Amino acid sequence: MTTQMIVRIDSEVKERFNKLARVEGKTSSQMVRELIEDYIKERDIGNYVDDLWGRIGGKLRSRGVKQRDVNKAIREARKSRE
């Protein structure tokens, strides 16, 4: 479900923004949605951590590392801290 957001901005800023959106072949609404989504992605630490783990996991899998290898390394690291 979508909803509306009303934002007040300077008329000159709005006009410049609309021109830039048109240059990119987008509506100002599309641009605002993308900007808000990017803002959230950049600042949502949970999403960042999930993405980081996904990238790490992909690299490990591409190198042939198995889940049991990761679990073993974690156990060994925890033991060494005790």
ZIJO-V43345 format. One record per backbone hydrogen bond with DSSP energy under -0.5 kcal/mol. NH is the residue of the N-H (numbers start at 0). CO is the residue of the C=O. E is the energy in kcal/mol with one decimal. If there is no record, write none. Layout:
# ZIJO-V43345
NH&CO&E, NH&CO&E
This chain:
# ZIJO-V43345
6&4&-0.5, 8&6&-0.5, 13&9&-2.3, 14&10&-2.2, 15&11&-2.4, 16&12&-2.6, 17&13&-2.7, 18&14&-2.1, 19&15&-2.2, 20&16&-2.4, 21&17&-2.3, 22&18&-2.2, 23&19&-1.5, 24&21&-1.5, 25&20&-2.8, 30&26&-2.2, 31&27&-2.5, 32&28&-2.6, 33&29&-2.5, 34&30&-2.7, 35&31&-2.6, 36&32&-2.7, 37&33&-2.8, 38&34&-2.3, 39&35&-2.4, 40&36&-2.5, 41&37&-2.4, 42&38&-1.2, 43&39&-1.8, 44&42&-1.2, 47&43&-2.2, 48&44&-2.8, 49&45&-2.4, 50&46&-2.5, 51&47&-2.6, 52&48&-2.8, 53&49&-2.1, 54&50&-2.3, 55&51&-2.7, 56&52&-2.9, 57&53&-2.1, 58&54&-2.1, 59&55&-2.6, 60&56&-2.7, 61&57&-2.2, 62&58&-1.0, 62&59&-0.6, 63&60&-1.7, 64&59&-2.6, 69&65&-1.7, 70&66&-2.6, 71&67&-2.4, 72&68&-2.2, 73&69&-2.3, 74&70&-2.4, 75&71&-2.5, 76&72&-2.3, 77&73&-2.4, 78&74&-2.3, 79&75&-2.0, 80&76&-0.8, 80&77&-0.6, 81&77&-0.6, 81&78&-1.0
